[in-house]
């Protein structure tokens, strides 16, 4: 019997950072504990303070998670949306700690008015590249591009670590290197920007197939307004809404 591709054994869910729907409360708790423990260890190894991790989790607009059907967390990625036209953005702790003024100004020169941050990517060590046929990190970044395309943001931004080759993952989806080899949180990073009009498919067909499958079968309980629409809590609910709307159209006809 042929086994399923790895991505077909996983679920992709978008959560709010706080006040999740009751049916997602356990998953939300699992995500937070997984994420906090992993990033606490990372920051301690880098001799960086960990006292604001909770605040950074809570300020996010969307928490993306790959997980098994029994809600075991495989990987997470965090997204916040910022308007570059607002002076409070430039003075926000996240921007002050991660992006120097020339980067901020360059984004505006490149036409970005609203951006989506890609933060705190975390992958269970057992699911990292050397143990899997498909690179989970690449799938997660590819799914971030789908979130970007569904939003009103012009670009997704991040300080991408060079030692773990996160920068190369970003470039594989068409990212621009706005500033190279910048010391960030005591490690060398490239400050990147994925503009929505430059997004390209990954070179791996398996990665692209996984991204398409997981995005089309996602569960969305984030409550985030995507463009001019609010996506329903789950794919099933969304399908039901489409069915109800079709019935209304038939009735009116």
N, C-alpha and C positions, 0 to 999 in steps of 0.2 A: 504494500500500500504506500502510495506516495505521500510524504508528509507535506503539510502546508508550508508556504513561505513564512519566514519569521514574522513579517509585518501583519499577516493574517491571524496571528495568535495574539496580537496586541490591540489595545483600544487607545484612541486619542481623544482627550477631553480638555475643554477650555473651562477654567474655573475663575470665579472672582477671588480676590485676595482675602476678603472677609465676607461673612454672612452668606455662605453657600446655601442653596436649597437643601432641605432636610435629606433628600435622597442621595446627596453628594457629600454630606458632612463627614462620613468616615473616610472617603477618598481624600477630601480636603485635609483632614488631620494627618493621614498617611503621608501626603505630599509635603506638608509643612515639616514634619519630624524628619523625613528623609532628607529634605533640602537643608534644614538647619544643621543636622549632624554632619553632613558632607561638607558644607561650606565653613562650618566652625573649624573642622580639621584643616581645611585648606588655608584659612586665614591664620591659624595658629602656626602652621609650618612656614608661612611667609612673614611671621612676626607682625601681624596686622591685627588691630583690635576687632573684637567680635560683638561688642555690646550693642550695636545698632542693627543686627541682622533681622530681628523681629520687625523693626520699623520699616526696613527695606522691603520685607515681604508684604507688609500691609499696605504700602503705598502703590503697589502694582495695580494696573488696570486689568491685566489678564495673566492667569497662571496656566501655562500649557503643560500637560502631562501625558506621557506614554505609560501605559500600565497594562497589567494582565487583567483578564475578566474578573479575577477575584481581588482586584484592586491593590495588587502589589506594584509599587512604583518602580518603573524602569528608568525613566529620565524626566527631567523637568526643564522648563525655560520660562523666563519671566519677562513681561512686556509692559512698558508704561508709555503713554502718549503725551507729547509736549508740543506746545506752540512756540516756535522760535521767535515769533513777533512779540511775545510777552516778556517784559524785563525780569519777571520772577523766575523764568526758566533759567536764564543765565546765572542767576544767583542761587539756584537750587543746589543742594549738597551734591547730588549725583553728577551734575555738570561740573561743579567746581572741582570735584575730586578726580574726574575722569577725562575731561576735555578742556584743553587750554583755549584761550580766546581765539587764536588763529584758526583752530578747527571749527569753532562755532561760526566764525565769520565766513569761512570757506563754504560751509554748508549753505549759508544764505546766498552766497555768490552763485552756488550751483543750482539755486532755485528752490531749496527746501523751505517750506513754511511750517509744516508739521512733521514731526518725526516720531518713530516708534523705537524705543530702546529694546535691545536684546540683551538680557542680563542673566547672570547666575546660572548658566547652563550646568546641569548636573546629571551625570549618567552613572547608574549603578556599575561598580567595577566589574561585576560578572557579565555585563552586557557591552563592555567596551570592545573596540575593534578587533583586538587579537583573539577574542573569544567568539566572534560572530562573523557570519558570511557577509552581512550588510552592515555598514557603518551607521550606528544609531545616531551619532553626533551629526552626520550629514543629513539624515532623515529629519532630525529635529530642526536644523537650520533651514532645510527646505520647506518644512511646514511653517516656519516663521515667515517665509516669503509669501505663503498663502494667506496668513493672517494679515500681513502688510497689504496685499492686494485687495483683501476684503474691507480694509479700513480706508479712512480718508487721508492717511499719512502719505507724505511724498517719499520718505526713505526710512529704512531701518538702520540704526546706528549701534556701534559697540566698540569697546576696546577688546581686540581679539588677540589672545595669547599666541605668541610665536612658538614657544617651546612645545606646546601640545598641538601645534599646527591648526588651531582654530581659525587663524587668519586665512589659511589655504582653503578651508571649508567655505568661508565667506566668499572668497574669490571664485570658487567653483560655481557659485550662483550669480556671478556678475558684479560683485562688490567692487567699489573704488577704494583704493588706499589713500586716505586723505592725509595721514601722517604716519610715517614708518618708524619702527623701533623706538617707541616712547616708553619710558619707565612708568609703569602703572601698577600700583599695589605691590611694588617691589619685584615685578617681573616685566620682561620686554613684551610690548604689545604693538600691533598696528591699529591705528584708529581708522575704522572702516565705515563705509556708508553703502548700503544697498538701495539704490534708487529704483522705484517701481518700474520705470520704463527701461531699465537695464537688466532686469531679472532674466536669467537664462536657465535652461534645464541643466541638471548635473550631467557629467560625462558618463555616469553609470546608469544603464537602463534599469537595473535592479533598484537603485535608490529612487529613481523617478517613479517607478511602479509603486514602490512602498509609499511615497509621498501622496500620490494620486489616490491610492486605496484608503489610506488613513484619513485624508482630508474629506473624501466623499462620504466616509462613514463616521465622521466625528460626532461627538456629543458636545453641545455648547450650553453651558450654564453660566457663562461669564456675565450676562446681562449687558454686554458691551454693544453699543450701537455701531453697526457696520455700514458705513456710507449713510444712506437714508433709511435703513431698515434695522430693526432689532431682531436678531436671529432667535428662533425658538429654543427652549431649553435643551431639547434632544432632537436627534435626527428624526425619530419617530413622530414627535410632535410636529416637526416641520413638514413631514410628509402628510400628516393629518390636516394641517392648515391648507396645504396645496389642494388636497382632496375636497375640503369644505368649500374653498374658493371656487373650485371647478363646478361644484354642485350649484352654487349661487349663480354662476354664469349661465348654466343650463336652465335654471329656474327663470331667470330674467329674460332669457331668449324665448 
